[in-house]
Amino acid sequence: MTLQRRTALKVLGAAGLTAAAPWTLAQDGPWPSKPVAYIVPFTPGGSTDVIGRTLSEKLQAALGQPFVVDNKPGAAGAIGASYVAKARADGYTLFGGTISTHAINASLYKNLPYDPVKDFEPVALVATLPNVLLVGPGLGVNSVQELVALLKKDPSKRSFASSGAGTSTHLAGEMFADLIDLKLTHIPYKGTPPAMVDVAAGQVPFMFDQMTAAVALVQAGKLKVLACTTAKRMALAPQVPTMMESGVPGFEMSSWQAVYAPKGTPRPIVLKLNAEIKRILALPDVKEKLGTTLGMDIVASTPEELAAHMGREIPRWAELVKKSGATPG
């Protein structure tokens, strides 16, 4: 049996065990009867934060209790994830999980303070979204091949920014370095906004990040998009070529965003949340904001589909981490 299949079975098995758990709550009355914390493990302004605030606003309106976003950034989302993993499984703590917190970190960190599978209840895969290759206008390049030529010519330009060590933006840079056969220096930031500011200013030559977070700076002319990392071009910006079209064969990756709860959260609460999130993601204004404006591909999965997705992603990213030699530092 392959590692990928074993991991998938492990994830699905864990999800199945939870389904049989009784609904035992140390509270009176139906859920929710008090405010719910929605933990975002990154700084404000990024894709996870945008989704968290969008969902929280709609959940609060639908369920009649405050859903309060609490940003707990650091360590590629591990600080926030560890906090939620230790929280009471009573439905009053939710987590904005990502490809970093629930796939990449599992192999990147040797002593991860939480287990992406054992410590969380999958609620819903919200959306997938492409990373894009971004440069500042002062760098003087207008295509991926021009950037590659500059990097090969000028060693002082061989560095890239990311929103944090272990994020998909970090691993995208490592994949790029591997495929163009150059040693590049990774410069991790504490979140997307400060990294983009420095790339726009020319302090760091380039970075990969979600188009969601880059839209405003791109529209203002402070960042340029050279390519997207998905197999197909983005509906949001169909004029932008893919990395493979731009002369980097084999470069394909996409990020994803999901909602989790602490392991042991009663199944009826998980199912109620899933139903509400799926309803919210189908609302015209939410589809317009997340899909049309920010370029996300809305998924709105079941808990079981999210568990299966993790079962595929964890071994896939373990292979890339091993091949690239990426480290948290």
Number of C-alpha atoms within 10 A of each C-alpha: 5 8 13 15 13 14 19 21 16 17 24 21 16 19 22 13 10 17 19 10 13 12 13 12 14 6 10 7 8 8 17 18 14 11 14 21 18 25 27 27 29 27 21 20 15 21 25 26 22 18 21 27 18 17 22 20 14 19 19 16 12 11 14 13 15 17 25 18 22 19 18 17 20 19 22 28 27 24 19 23 31 18 17 26 24 14 17 14 20 22 22 20 22 28 28 27 29 27 22 27 26 24 26 26 29 21 20 23 15 10 9 15 14 21 15 26 23 15 20 28 30 31 29 27 28 26 21 18 24 25 25 28 26 27 30 26 18 14 19 11 17 13 19 23 15 13 19 18 12 17 19 16 11 9 12 10 18 20 19 25 28 29 27 26 27 30 26 29 27 27 24 26 25 23 21 22 19 16 13 14 10 15 15 17 14 22 17 21 18 17 23 26 18 15 25 29 16 17 24 24 17 16 17 22 23 27 27 30 31 26 25 23 21 25 17 13 16 17 10 9 12 18 25 24 22 21 24 31 25 20 17 15 18 22 13 16 13 11 10 18 22 24 26 18 16 16 14 16 11 12 20 18 17 18 21 23 24 25 27 31 30 25 23 22 26 22 19 15 19 22 16 13 21 23 16 17 23 19 12 19 22 15 11 10 12 18 18 15 15 20 20 14 13 21 24 27 18 20 18 22 21 20 22 20 16 24 27 20 17 23 23 19 18 25 22 15 21 16 13 18 20 12 12 15 11 20 16 15 10
